[in-house]
Amino acid sequence: MYLDDINANLNMIERGYAKEYTYDKPYKYVEDFENAENIASNLKIGIWNPQICKN
């Protein structure tokens, strides 16, 4: 989903507001989304921050 020229889905994953999820088959942006999730997770951004989202 794009908002102006920004991939809103990728933007949410980069900011730690969403996770990458592949339901069935890999899709066009799967690598971009997985990389963004790994970076956000490593940096403990958003849902990856243990102070923000506790289990």
N, CA, C and O atoms as a Maestro MAE file, in Angstrom:
{
 s_m_m2io_version
 :::
 2.0.0
}

f_m_ct {
 s_m_title
 :::
 protein
 m_atom[220] {
  # First column is atom index #
  i_m_mmod_type
  r_m_x_coord
  r_m_y_coord
  r_m_z_coord
  i_m_residue_number
  s_m_chain_name
  s_m_pdb_residue_name
  s_m_pdb_atom_name
  i_m_atomic_number
  :::
  1 25 0.847 -1.156 0.000 1 A "MET " " N  " 7
  2 3 0.000 0.000 0.000 1 A "MET " " CA " 6
  3 2 0.904 1.233 0.000 1 A "MET " " C  " 6
  4 15 1.827 1.345 0.807 1 A "MET " " O  " 8
  5 25 0.625 2.132 -0.899 2 A "TYR " " N  " 7
  6 3 1.422 3.348 -1.000 2 A "TYR " " CA " 6
  7 2 0.619 4.558 -0.569 2 A "TYR " " C  " 6
  8 15 -0.572 4.667 -0.864 2 A "TYR " " O  " 8
  9 25 1.274 5.458 0.125 3 A "LEU " " N  " 7
  10 3 0.726 6.753 0.488 3 A "LEU " " CA " 6
  11 2 1.679 7.766 -0.105 3 A "LEU " " C  " 6
  12 15 2.820 7.882 0.342 3 A "LEU " " O  " 8
  13 25 1.230 8.495 -1.099 4 A "ASP " " N  " 7
  14 3 2.096 9.312 -1.941 4 A "ASP " " CA " 6
  15 2 3.113 8.361 -2.572 4 A "ASP " " C  " 6
  16 15 2.708 7.432 -3.270 4 A "ASP " " O  " 8
  17 25 4.392 8.550 -2.359 5 A "ASP " " N  " 7
  18 3 5.404 7.651 -2.921 5 A "ASP " " CA " 6
  19 2 6.030 6.756 -1.854 5 A "ASP " " C  " 6
  20 15 7.098 6.184 -2.071 5 A "ASP " " O  " 8
  21 25 5.379 6.637 -0.723 6 A "ILE " " N  " 7
  22 3 5.930 5.872 0.397 6 A "ILE " " CA " 6
  23 2 5.180 4.549 0.536 6 A "ILE " " C  " 6
  24 15 3.949 4.519 0.555 6 A "ILE " " O  " 8
  25 25 5.933 3.465 0.631 7 A "ASN " " N  " 7
  26 3 5.334 2.160 0.891 7 A "ASN " " CA " 6
  27 2 4.950 2.150 2.373 7 A "ASN " " C  " 6
  28 15 5.803 1.976 3.243 7 A "ASN " " O  " 8
  29 25 3.672 2.335 2.644 8 A "ALA " " N  " 7
  30 3 3.199 2.460 4.025 8 A "ALA " " CA " 6
  31 2 3.448 1.185 4.829 8 A "ALA " " C  " 6
  32 15 3.751 1.255 6.020 8 A "ALA " " O  " 8
  33 25 3.324 0.032 4.193 9 A "ASN " " N  " 7
  34 3 3.574 -1.230 4.895 9 A "ASN " " CA " 6
  35 2 5.032 -1.316 5.338 9 A "ASN " " C  " 6
  36 15 5.319 -1.659 6.485 9 A "ASN " " O  " 8
  37 25 5.943 -1.006 4.433 10 A "LEU " " N  " 7
  38 3 7.369 -1.027 4.754 10 A "LEU " " CA " 6
  39 2 7.676 -0.002 5.838 10 A "LEU " " C  " 6
  40 15 8.446 -0.276 6.758 10 A "LEU " " O  " 8
  41 25 7.078 1.165 5.729 11 A "ASN " " N  " 7
  42 3 7.299 2.220 6.711 11 A "ASN " " CA " 6
  43 2 6.875 1.781 8.109 11 A "ASN " " C  " 6
  44 15 7.564 2.072 9.087 11 A "ASN " " O  " 8
  45 25 5.756 1.088 8.208 12 A "MET " " N  " 7
  46 3 5.293 0.602 9.515 12 A "MET " " CA " 6
  47 2 6.248 -0.436 10.090 12 A "MET " " C  " 6
  48 15 6.512 -0.436 11.292 12 A "MET " " O  " 8
  49 25 6.768 -1.317 9.244 13 A "ILE " " N  " 7
  50 3 7.719 -2.336 9.713 13 A "ILE " " CA " 6
  51 2 9.021 -1.674 10.145 13 A "ILE " " C  " 6
  52 15 9.583 -2.030 11.181 13 A "ILE " " O  " 8
  53 25 9.501 -0.720 9.363 14 A "GLU " " N  " 7
  54 3 10.744 -0.013 9.702 14 A "GLU " " CA " 6
  55 2 10.644 0.689 11.048 14 A "GLU " " C  " 6
  56 15 11.633 0.768 11.777 14 A "GLU " " O  " 8
  57 25 9.471 1.195 11.386 15 A "ARG " " N  " 7
  58 3 9.269 1.927 12.632 15 A "ARG " " CA " 6
  59 2 8.910 1.020 13.808 15 A "ARG " " C  " 6
  60 15 8.696 1.485 14.928 15 A "ARG " " O  " 8
  61 25 8.848 -0.279 13.531 16 A "GLY " " N  " 7
  62 3 8.538 -1.222 14.595 16 A "GLY " " CA " 6
  63 2 7.073 -1.253 14.973 16 A "GLY " " C  " 6
  64 15 6.732 -1.668 16.081 16 A "GLY " " O  " 8
  65 25 6.195 -0.823 14.075 17 A "TYR " " N  " 7
  66 3 4.758 -0.839 14.330 17 A "TYR " " CA " 6
  67 2 4.083 -2.090 13.782 17 A "TYR " " C  " 6
  68 15 2.904 -2.323 14.046 17 A "TYR " " O  " 8
  69 25 4.825 -2.902 13.016 18 A "ALA " " N  " 7
  70 3 4.237 -4.091 12.389 18 A "ALA " " CA " 6
  71 2 5.318 -5.138 12.168 18 A "ALA " " C  " 6
  72 15 6.512 -4.838 12.163 18 A "ALA " " O  " 8
  73 25 4.867 -6.377 11.985 19 A "LYS " " N  " 7
  74 3 5.763 -7.487 11.673 19 A "LYS " " CA " 6
  75 2 5.553 -7.909 10.225 19 A "LYS " " C  " 6
  76 15 4.485 -7.698 9.651 19 A "LYS " " O  " 8
  77 25 6.578 -8.503 9.651 20 A "GLU " " N  " 7
  78 3 6.442 -9.115 8.327 20 A "GLU " " CA " 6
  79 2 5.699 -10.421 8.513 20 A "GLU " " C  " 6
  80 15 5.967 -11.162 9.459 20 A "GLU " " O  " 8
  81 25 4.768 -10.707 7.619 21 A "TYR " " N  " 7
  82 3 4.027 -11.958 7.692 21 A "TYR " " CA " 6
  83 2 3.759 -12.452 6.278 21 A "TYR " " C  " 6
  84 15 3.143 -11.754 5.472 21 A "TYR " " O  " 8
  85 25 4.226 -13.655 5.984 22 A "THR " " N  " 7
  86 3 3.966 -14.269 4.687 22 A "THR " " CA " 6
  87 2 2.911 -15.336 4.897 22 A "THR " " C  " 6
  88 15 3.164 -16.347 5.552 22 A "THR " " O  " 8
  89 25 1.726 -15.114 4.342 23 A "TYR " " N  " 7
  90 3 0.613 -16.035 4.529 23 A "TYR " " CA " 6
  91 2 0.775 -17.299 3.703 23 A "TYR " " C  " 6
  92 15 0.621 -18.405 4.222 23 A "TYR " " O  " 8
  93 25 1.083 -17.146 2.427 24 A "ASP " " N  " 7
  94 3 1.117 -18.313 1.550 24 A "ASP " " CA " 6
  95 2 2.415 -18.347 0.763 24 A "ASP " " C  " 6
  96 15 3.338 -19.078 1.120 24 A "ASP " " O  " 8
  97 25 2.494 -17.577 -0.285 25 A "LYS " " N  " 7
  98 3 3.670 -17.571 -1.152 25 A "LYS " " CA " 6
  99 2 4.445 -16.277 -0.950 25 A "LYS " " C  " 6
  100 15 3.860 -15.248 -0.611 25 A "LYS " " O  " 8
  101 25 5.754 -16.322 -1.157 26 A "PRO " " N  " 7
  102 3 6.528 -15.076 -1.098 26 A "PRO " " CA " 6
  103 2 5.961 -14.043 -2.072 26 A "PRO " " C  " 6
  104 15 5.436 -14.397 -3.127 26 A "PRO " " O  " 8
  105 25 6.068 -12.809 -1.721 27 A "TYR " " N  " 7
  106 3 5.518 -11.717 -2.509 27 A "TYR " " CA " 6
  107 2 6.640 -10.760 -2.894 27 A "TYR " " C  " 6
  108 15 7.786 -10.936 -2.480 27 A "TYR " " O  " 8
  109 25 6.310 -9.769 -3.672 28 A "LYS " " N  " 7
  110 3 7.297 -8.864 -4.269 28 A "LYS " " CA " 6
  111 2 8.237 -8.226 -3.240 28 A "LYS " " C  " 6
  112 15 9.436 -8.112 -3.496 28 A "LYS " " O  " 8
  113 25 7.724 -7.818 -2.106 29 A "TYR " " N  " 7
  114 3 8.519 -7.053 -1.142 29 A "TYR " " CA " 6
  115 2 8.995 -7.873 0.057 29 A "TYR " " C  " 6
  116 15 9.451 -7.300 1.047 29 A "TYR " " O  " 8
  117 25 8.900 -9.182 -0.012 30 A "VAL " " N  " 7
  118 3 9.199 -10.009 1.160 30 A "VAL " " CA " 6
  119 2 10.610 -9.761 1.698 30 A "VAL " " C  " 6
  120 15 10.788 -9.667 2.913 30 A "VAL " " O  " 8
  121 25 11.599 -9.656 0.842 31 A "GLU " " N  " 7
  122 3 12.971 -9.422 1.324 31 A "GLU " " CA " 6
  123 2 13.105 -8.055 1.967 31 A "GLU " " C  " 6
  124 15 13.756 -7.921 3.003 31 A "GLU " " O  " 8
  125 25 12.497 -7.035 1.368 32 A "ASP " " N  " 7
  126 3 12.544 -5.687 1.946 32 A "ASP " " CA " 6
  127 2 11.888 -5.673 3.324 32 A "ASP " " C  " 6
  128 15 12.412 -5.074 4.263 32 A "ASP " " O  " 8
  129 25 10.742 -6.336 3.436 33 A "PHE " " N  " 7
  130 3 10.023 -6.363 4.704 33 A "PHE " " CA " 6
  131 2 10.800 -7.146 5.760 33 A "PHE " " C  " 6
  132 15 10.872 -6.720 6.913 33 A "PHE " " O  " 8
  133 25 11.377 -8.272 5.386 34 A "GLU " " N  " 7
  134 3 12.160 -9.069 6.337 34 A "GLU " " CA " 6
  135 2 13.393 -8.301 6.805 34 A "GLU " " C  " 6
  136 15 13.724 -8.321 7.990 34 A "GLU " " O  " 8
  137 25 14.069 -7.629 5.886 35 A "ASN " " N  " 7
  138 3 15.240 -6.827 6.265 35 A "ASN " " CA " 6
  139 2 14.842 -5.699 7.207 35 A "ASN " " C  " 6
  140 15 15.523 -5.450 8.202 35 A "ASN " " O  " 8
  141 25 13.750 -5.020 6.899 36 A "ALA " " N  " 7
  142 3 13.282 -3.927 7.750 36 A "ALA " " CA " 6
  143 2 12.930 -4.441 9.142 36 A "ALA " " C  " 6
  144 15 13.233 -3.789 10.141 36 A "ALA " " O  " 8
  145 25 12.296 -5.599 9.207 37 A "GLU " " N  " 7
  146 3 11.944 -6.178 10.507 37 A "GLU " " CA " 6
  147 2 13.195 -6.535 11.302 37 A "GLU " " C  " 6
  148 15 13.257 -6.283 12.505 37 A "GLU " " O  " 8
  149 25 14.180 -7.114 10.646 38 A "ASN " " N  " 7
  150 3 15.428 -7.471 11.330 38 A "ASN " " CA " 6
  151 2 16.124 -6.241 11.885 38 A "ASN " " C  " 6
  152 15 16.632 -6.267 13.006 38 A "ASN " " O  " 8
  153 25 16.152 -5.174 11.119 39 A "ILE " " N  " 7
  154 3 16.786 -3.935 11.582 39 A "ILE " " CA " 6
  155 2 16.026 -3.369 12.778 39 A "ILE " " C  " 6
  156 15 16.631 -3.029 13.794 39 A "ILE " " O  " 8
  157 25 14.702 -3.267 12.659 40 A "ALA " " N  " 7
  158 3 13.893 -2.738 13.763 40 A "ALA " " CA " 6
  159 2 14.056 -3.596 15.017 40 A "ALA " " C  " 6
  160 15 14.153 -3.074 16.128 40 A "ALA " " O  " 8
  161 25 14.084 -4.902 14.830 41 A "SER " " N  " 7
  162 3 14.248 -5.815 15.960 41 A "SER " " CA " 6
  163 2 15.613 -5.631 16.620 41 A "SER " " C  " 6
  164 15 15.709 -5.558 17.845 41 A "SER " " O  " 8
  165 25 16.652 -5.558 15.817 42 A "ASN " " N  " 7
  166 3 18.008 -5.382 16.355 42 A "ASN " " CA " 6
  167 2 18.166 -4.053 17.078 42 A "ASN " " C  " 6
  168 15 18.895 -3.960 18.066 42 A "ASN " " O  " 8
  169 25 17.480 -3.022 16.584 43 A "LEU " " N  " 7
  170 3 17.556 -1.698 17.205 43 A "LEU " " CA " 6
  171 2 16.540 -1.524 18.338 43 A "LEU " " C  " 6
  172 15 16.517 -0.494 19.011 43 A "LEU " " O  " 8
  173 25 15.705 -2.542 18.536 44 A "LYS " " N  " 7
  174 3 14.673 -2.529 19.581 44 A "LYS " " CA " 6
  175 2 13.729 -1.333 19.433 44 A "LYS " " C  " 6
  176 15 13.468 -0.593 20.382 44 A "LYS " " O  " 8
  177 25 13.231 -1.175 18.206 45 A "ILE " " N  " 7
  178 3 12.312 -0.085 17.879 45 A "ILE " " CA " 6
  179 2 10.872 -0.580 17.987 45 A "ILE " " C  " 6
  180 15 10.568 -1.709 17.603 45 A "ILE " " O  " 8
  181 25 9.992 0.264 18.509 46 A "GLY " " N  " 7
  182 3 8.560 -0.045 18.539 46 A "GLY " " CA " 6
  183 2 8.249 -1.318 19.302 46 A "GLY " " C  " 6
  184 15 8.626 -1.454 20.466 46 A "GLY " " O  " 8
  185 25 7.559 -2.258 18.652 47 A "ILE " " N  " 7
  186 3 7.154 -3.495 19.322 47 A "ILE " " CA " 6
  187 2 8.333 -4.336 19.763 47 A "ILE " " C  " 6
  188 15 8.168 -5.253 20.568 47 A "ILE " " O  " 8
  189 25 9.504 -4.048 19.258 48 A "TRP " " N  " 7
  190 3 10.707 -4.809 19.611 48 A "TRP " " CA " 6
  191 2 11.369 -4.252 20.865 48 A "TRP " " C  " 6
  192 15 12.321 -4.844 21.372 48 A "TRP " " O  " 8
  193 25 10.887 -3.132 21.366 49 A "ASN " " N  " 7
  194 3 11.422 -2.521 22.574 49 A "ASN " " CA " 6
  195 2 10.771 -3.194 23.785 49 A "ASN " " C  " 6
  196 15 9.558 -3.090 23.967 49 A "ASN " " O  " 8
  197 25 11.556 -3.880 24.610 50 A "PRO " " N  " 7
  198 3 10.966 -4.596 25.748 50 A "PRO " " CA " 6
  199 2 10.269 -3.672 26.750 50 A "PRO " " C  " 6
  200 15 9.429 -4.134 27.523 50 A "PRO " " O  " 8
  201 25 10.595 -2.392 26.754 51 A "GLN " " N  " 7
  202 3 9.933 -1.447 27.648 51 A "GLN " " CA " 6
  203 2 8.565 -1.025 27.115 51 A "GLN " " C  " 6
  204 15 7.709 -0.583 27.881 51 A "GLN " " O  " 8
  205 25 8.362 -1.161 25.819 52 A "ILE " " N  " 7
  206 3 7.109 -0.749 25.185 52 A "ILE " " CA " 6
  207 2 6.108 -1.891 25.131 52 A "ILE " " C  " 6
  208 15 4.946 -1.732 25.503 52 A "ILE " " O  " 8
  209 25 6.565 -3.027 24.672 53 A "CYS " " N  " 7
  210 3 5.670 -4.169 24.455 53 A "CYS " " CA " 6
  211 2 6.169 -5.355 25.272 53 A "CYS " " C  " 6
  212 15 7.066 -6.084 24.846 53 A "CYS " " O  " 8
  213 25 5.585 -5.537 26.434 54 A "LYS " " N  " 7
  214 3 6.004 -6.625 27.316 54 A "LYS " " CA " 6
  215 2 5.139 -7.849 27.060 54 A "LYS " " C  " 6
  216 15 3.943 -7.733 26.793 54 A "LYS " " O  " 8
  217 25 5.756 -9.019 27.143 55 A "ASN " " N  " 7
  218 3 4.996 -10.270 26.939 55 A "ASN " " CA " 6
  219 2 4.252 -10.661 28.180 55 A "ASN " " C  " 6
  220 15 3.563 -11.681 28.190 55 A "ASN " " O  " 8
  :::
 }
 m_bond[219] {
  # First column is bond index #
  i_m_from
  i_m_to
  i_m_order
  :::
  1 1 2 1
  2 2 3 1
  3 3 4 2
  4 3 5 1
  5 5 6 1
  6 6 7 1
  7 7 8 2
  8 7 9 1
  9 9 10 1
  10 10 11 1
  11 11 12 2
  12 11 13 1
  13 13 14 1
  14 14 15 1
  15 15 16 2
  16 15 17 1
  17 17 18 1
  18 18 19 1
  19 19 20 2
  20 19 21 1
  21 21 22 1
  22 22 23 1
  23 23 24 2
  24 23 25 1
  25 25 26 1
  26 26 27 1
  27 27 28 2
  28 27 29 1
  29 29 30 1
  30 30 31 1
  31 31 32 2
  32 31 33 1
  33 33 34 1
  34 34 35 1
  35 35 36 2
  36 35 37 1
  37 37 38 1
  38 38 39 1
  39 39 40 2
  40 39 41 1
  41 41 42 1
  42 42 43 1
  43 43 44 2
  44 43 45 1
  45 45 46 1
  46 46 47 1
  47 47 48 2
  48 47 49 1
  49 49 50 1
  50 50 51 1
  51 51 52 2
  52 51 53 1
  53 53 54 1
  54 54 55 1
  55 55 56 2
  56 55 57 1
  57 57 58 1
  58 58 59 1
  59 59 60 2
  60 59 61 1
  61 61 62 1
  62 62 63 1
  63 63 64 2
  64 63 65 1
  65 65 66 1
  66 66 67 1
  67 67 68 2
  68 67 69 1
  69 69 70 1
  70 70 71 1
  71 71 72 2
  72 71 73 1
  73 73 74 1
  74 74 75 1
  75 75 76 2
  76 75 77 1
  77 77 78 1
  78 78 79 1
  79 79 80 2
  80 79 81 1
  81 81 82 1
  82 82 83 1
  83 83 84 2
  84 83 85 1
  85 85 86 1
  86 86 87 1
  87 87 88 2
  88 87 89 1
  89 89 90 1
  90 90 91 1
  91 91 92 2
  92 91 93 1
  93 93 94 1
  94 94 95 1
  95 95 96 2
  96 95 97 1
  97 97 98 1
  98 98 99 1
  99 99 100 2
  100 99 101 1
  101 101 102 1
  102 102 103 1
  103 103 104 2
  104 103 105 1
  105 105 106 1
  106 106 107 1
  107 107 108 2
  108 107 109 1
  109 109 110 1
  110 110 111 1
  111 111 112 2
  112 111 113 1
  113 113 114 1
  114 114 115 1
  115 115 116 2
  116 115 117 1
  117 117 118 1
  118 118 119 1
  119 119 120 2
  120 119 121 1
  121 121 122 1
  122 122 123 1
  123 123 124 2
  124 123 125 1
  125 125 126 1
  126 126 127 1
  127 127 128 2
  128 127 129 1
  129 129 130 1
  130 130 131 1
  131 131 132 2
  132 131 133 1
  133 133 134 1
  134 134 135 1
  135 135 136 2
  136 135 137 1
  137 137 138 1
  138 138 139 1
  139 139 140 2
  140 139 141 1
  141 141 142 1
  142 142 143 1
  143 143 144 2
  144 143 145 1
  145 145 146 1
  146 146 147 1
  147 147 148 2
  148 147 149 1
  149 149 150 1
  150 150 151 1
  151 151 152 2
  152 151 153 1
  153 153 154 1
  154 154 155 1
  155 155 156 2
  156 155 157 1
  157 157 158 1
  158 158 159 1
  159 159 160 2
  160 159 161 1
  161 161 162 1
  162 162 163 1
  163 163 164 2
  164 163 165 1
  165 165 166 1
  166 166 167 1
  167 167 168 2
  168 167 169 1
  169 169 170 1
  170 170 171 1
  171 171 172 2
  172 171 173 1
  173 173 174 1
  174 174 175 1
  175 175 176 2
  176 175 177 1
  177 177 178 1
  178 178 179 1
  179 179 180 2
  180 179 181 1
  181 181 182 1
  182 182 183 1
  183 183 184 2
  184 183 185 1
  185 185 186 1
  186 186 187 1
  187 187 188 2
  188 187 189 1
  189 189 190 1
  190 190 191 1
  191 191 192 2
  192 191 193 1
  193 193 194 1
  194 194 195 1
  195 195 196 2
  196 195 197 1
  197 197 198 1
  198 198 199 1
  199 199 200 2
  200 199 201 1
  201 201 202 1
  202 202 203 1
  203 203 204 2
  204 203 205 1
  205 205 206 1
  206 206 207 1
  207 207 208 2
  208 207 209 1
  209 209 210 1
  210 210 211 1
  211 211 212 2
  212 211 213 1
  213 213 214 1
  214 214 215 1
  215 215 216 2
  216 215 217 1
  217 217 218 1
  218 218 219 1
  219 219 220 2
  :::
 }
}
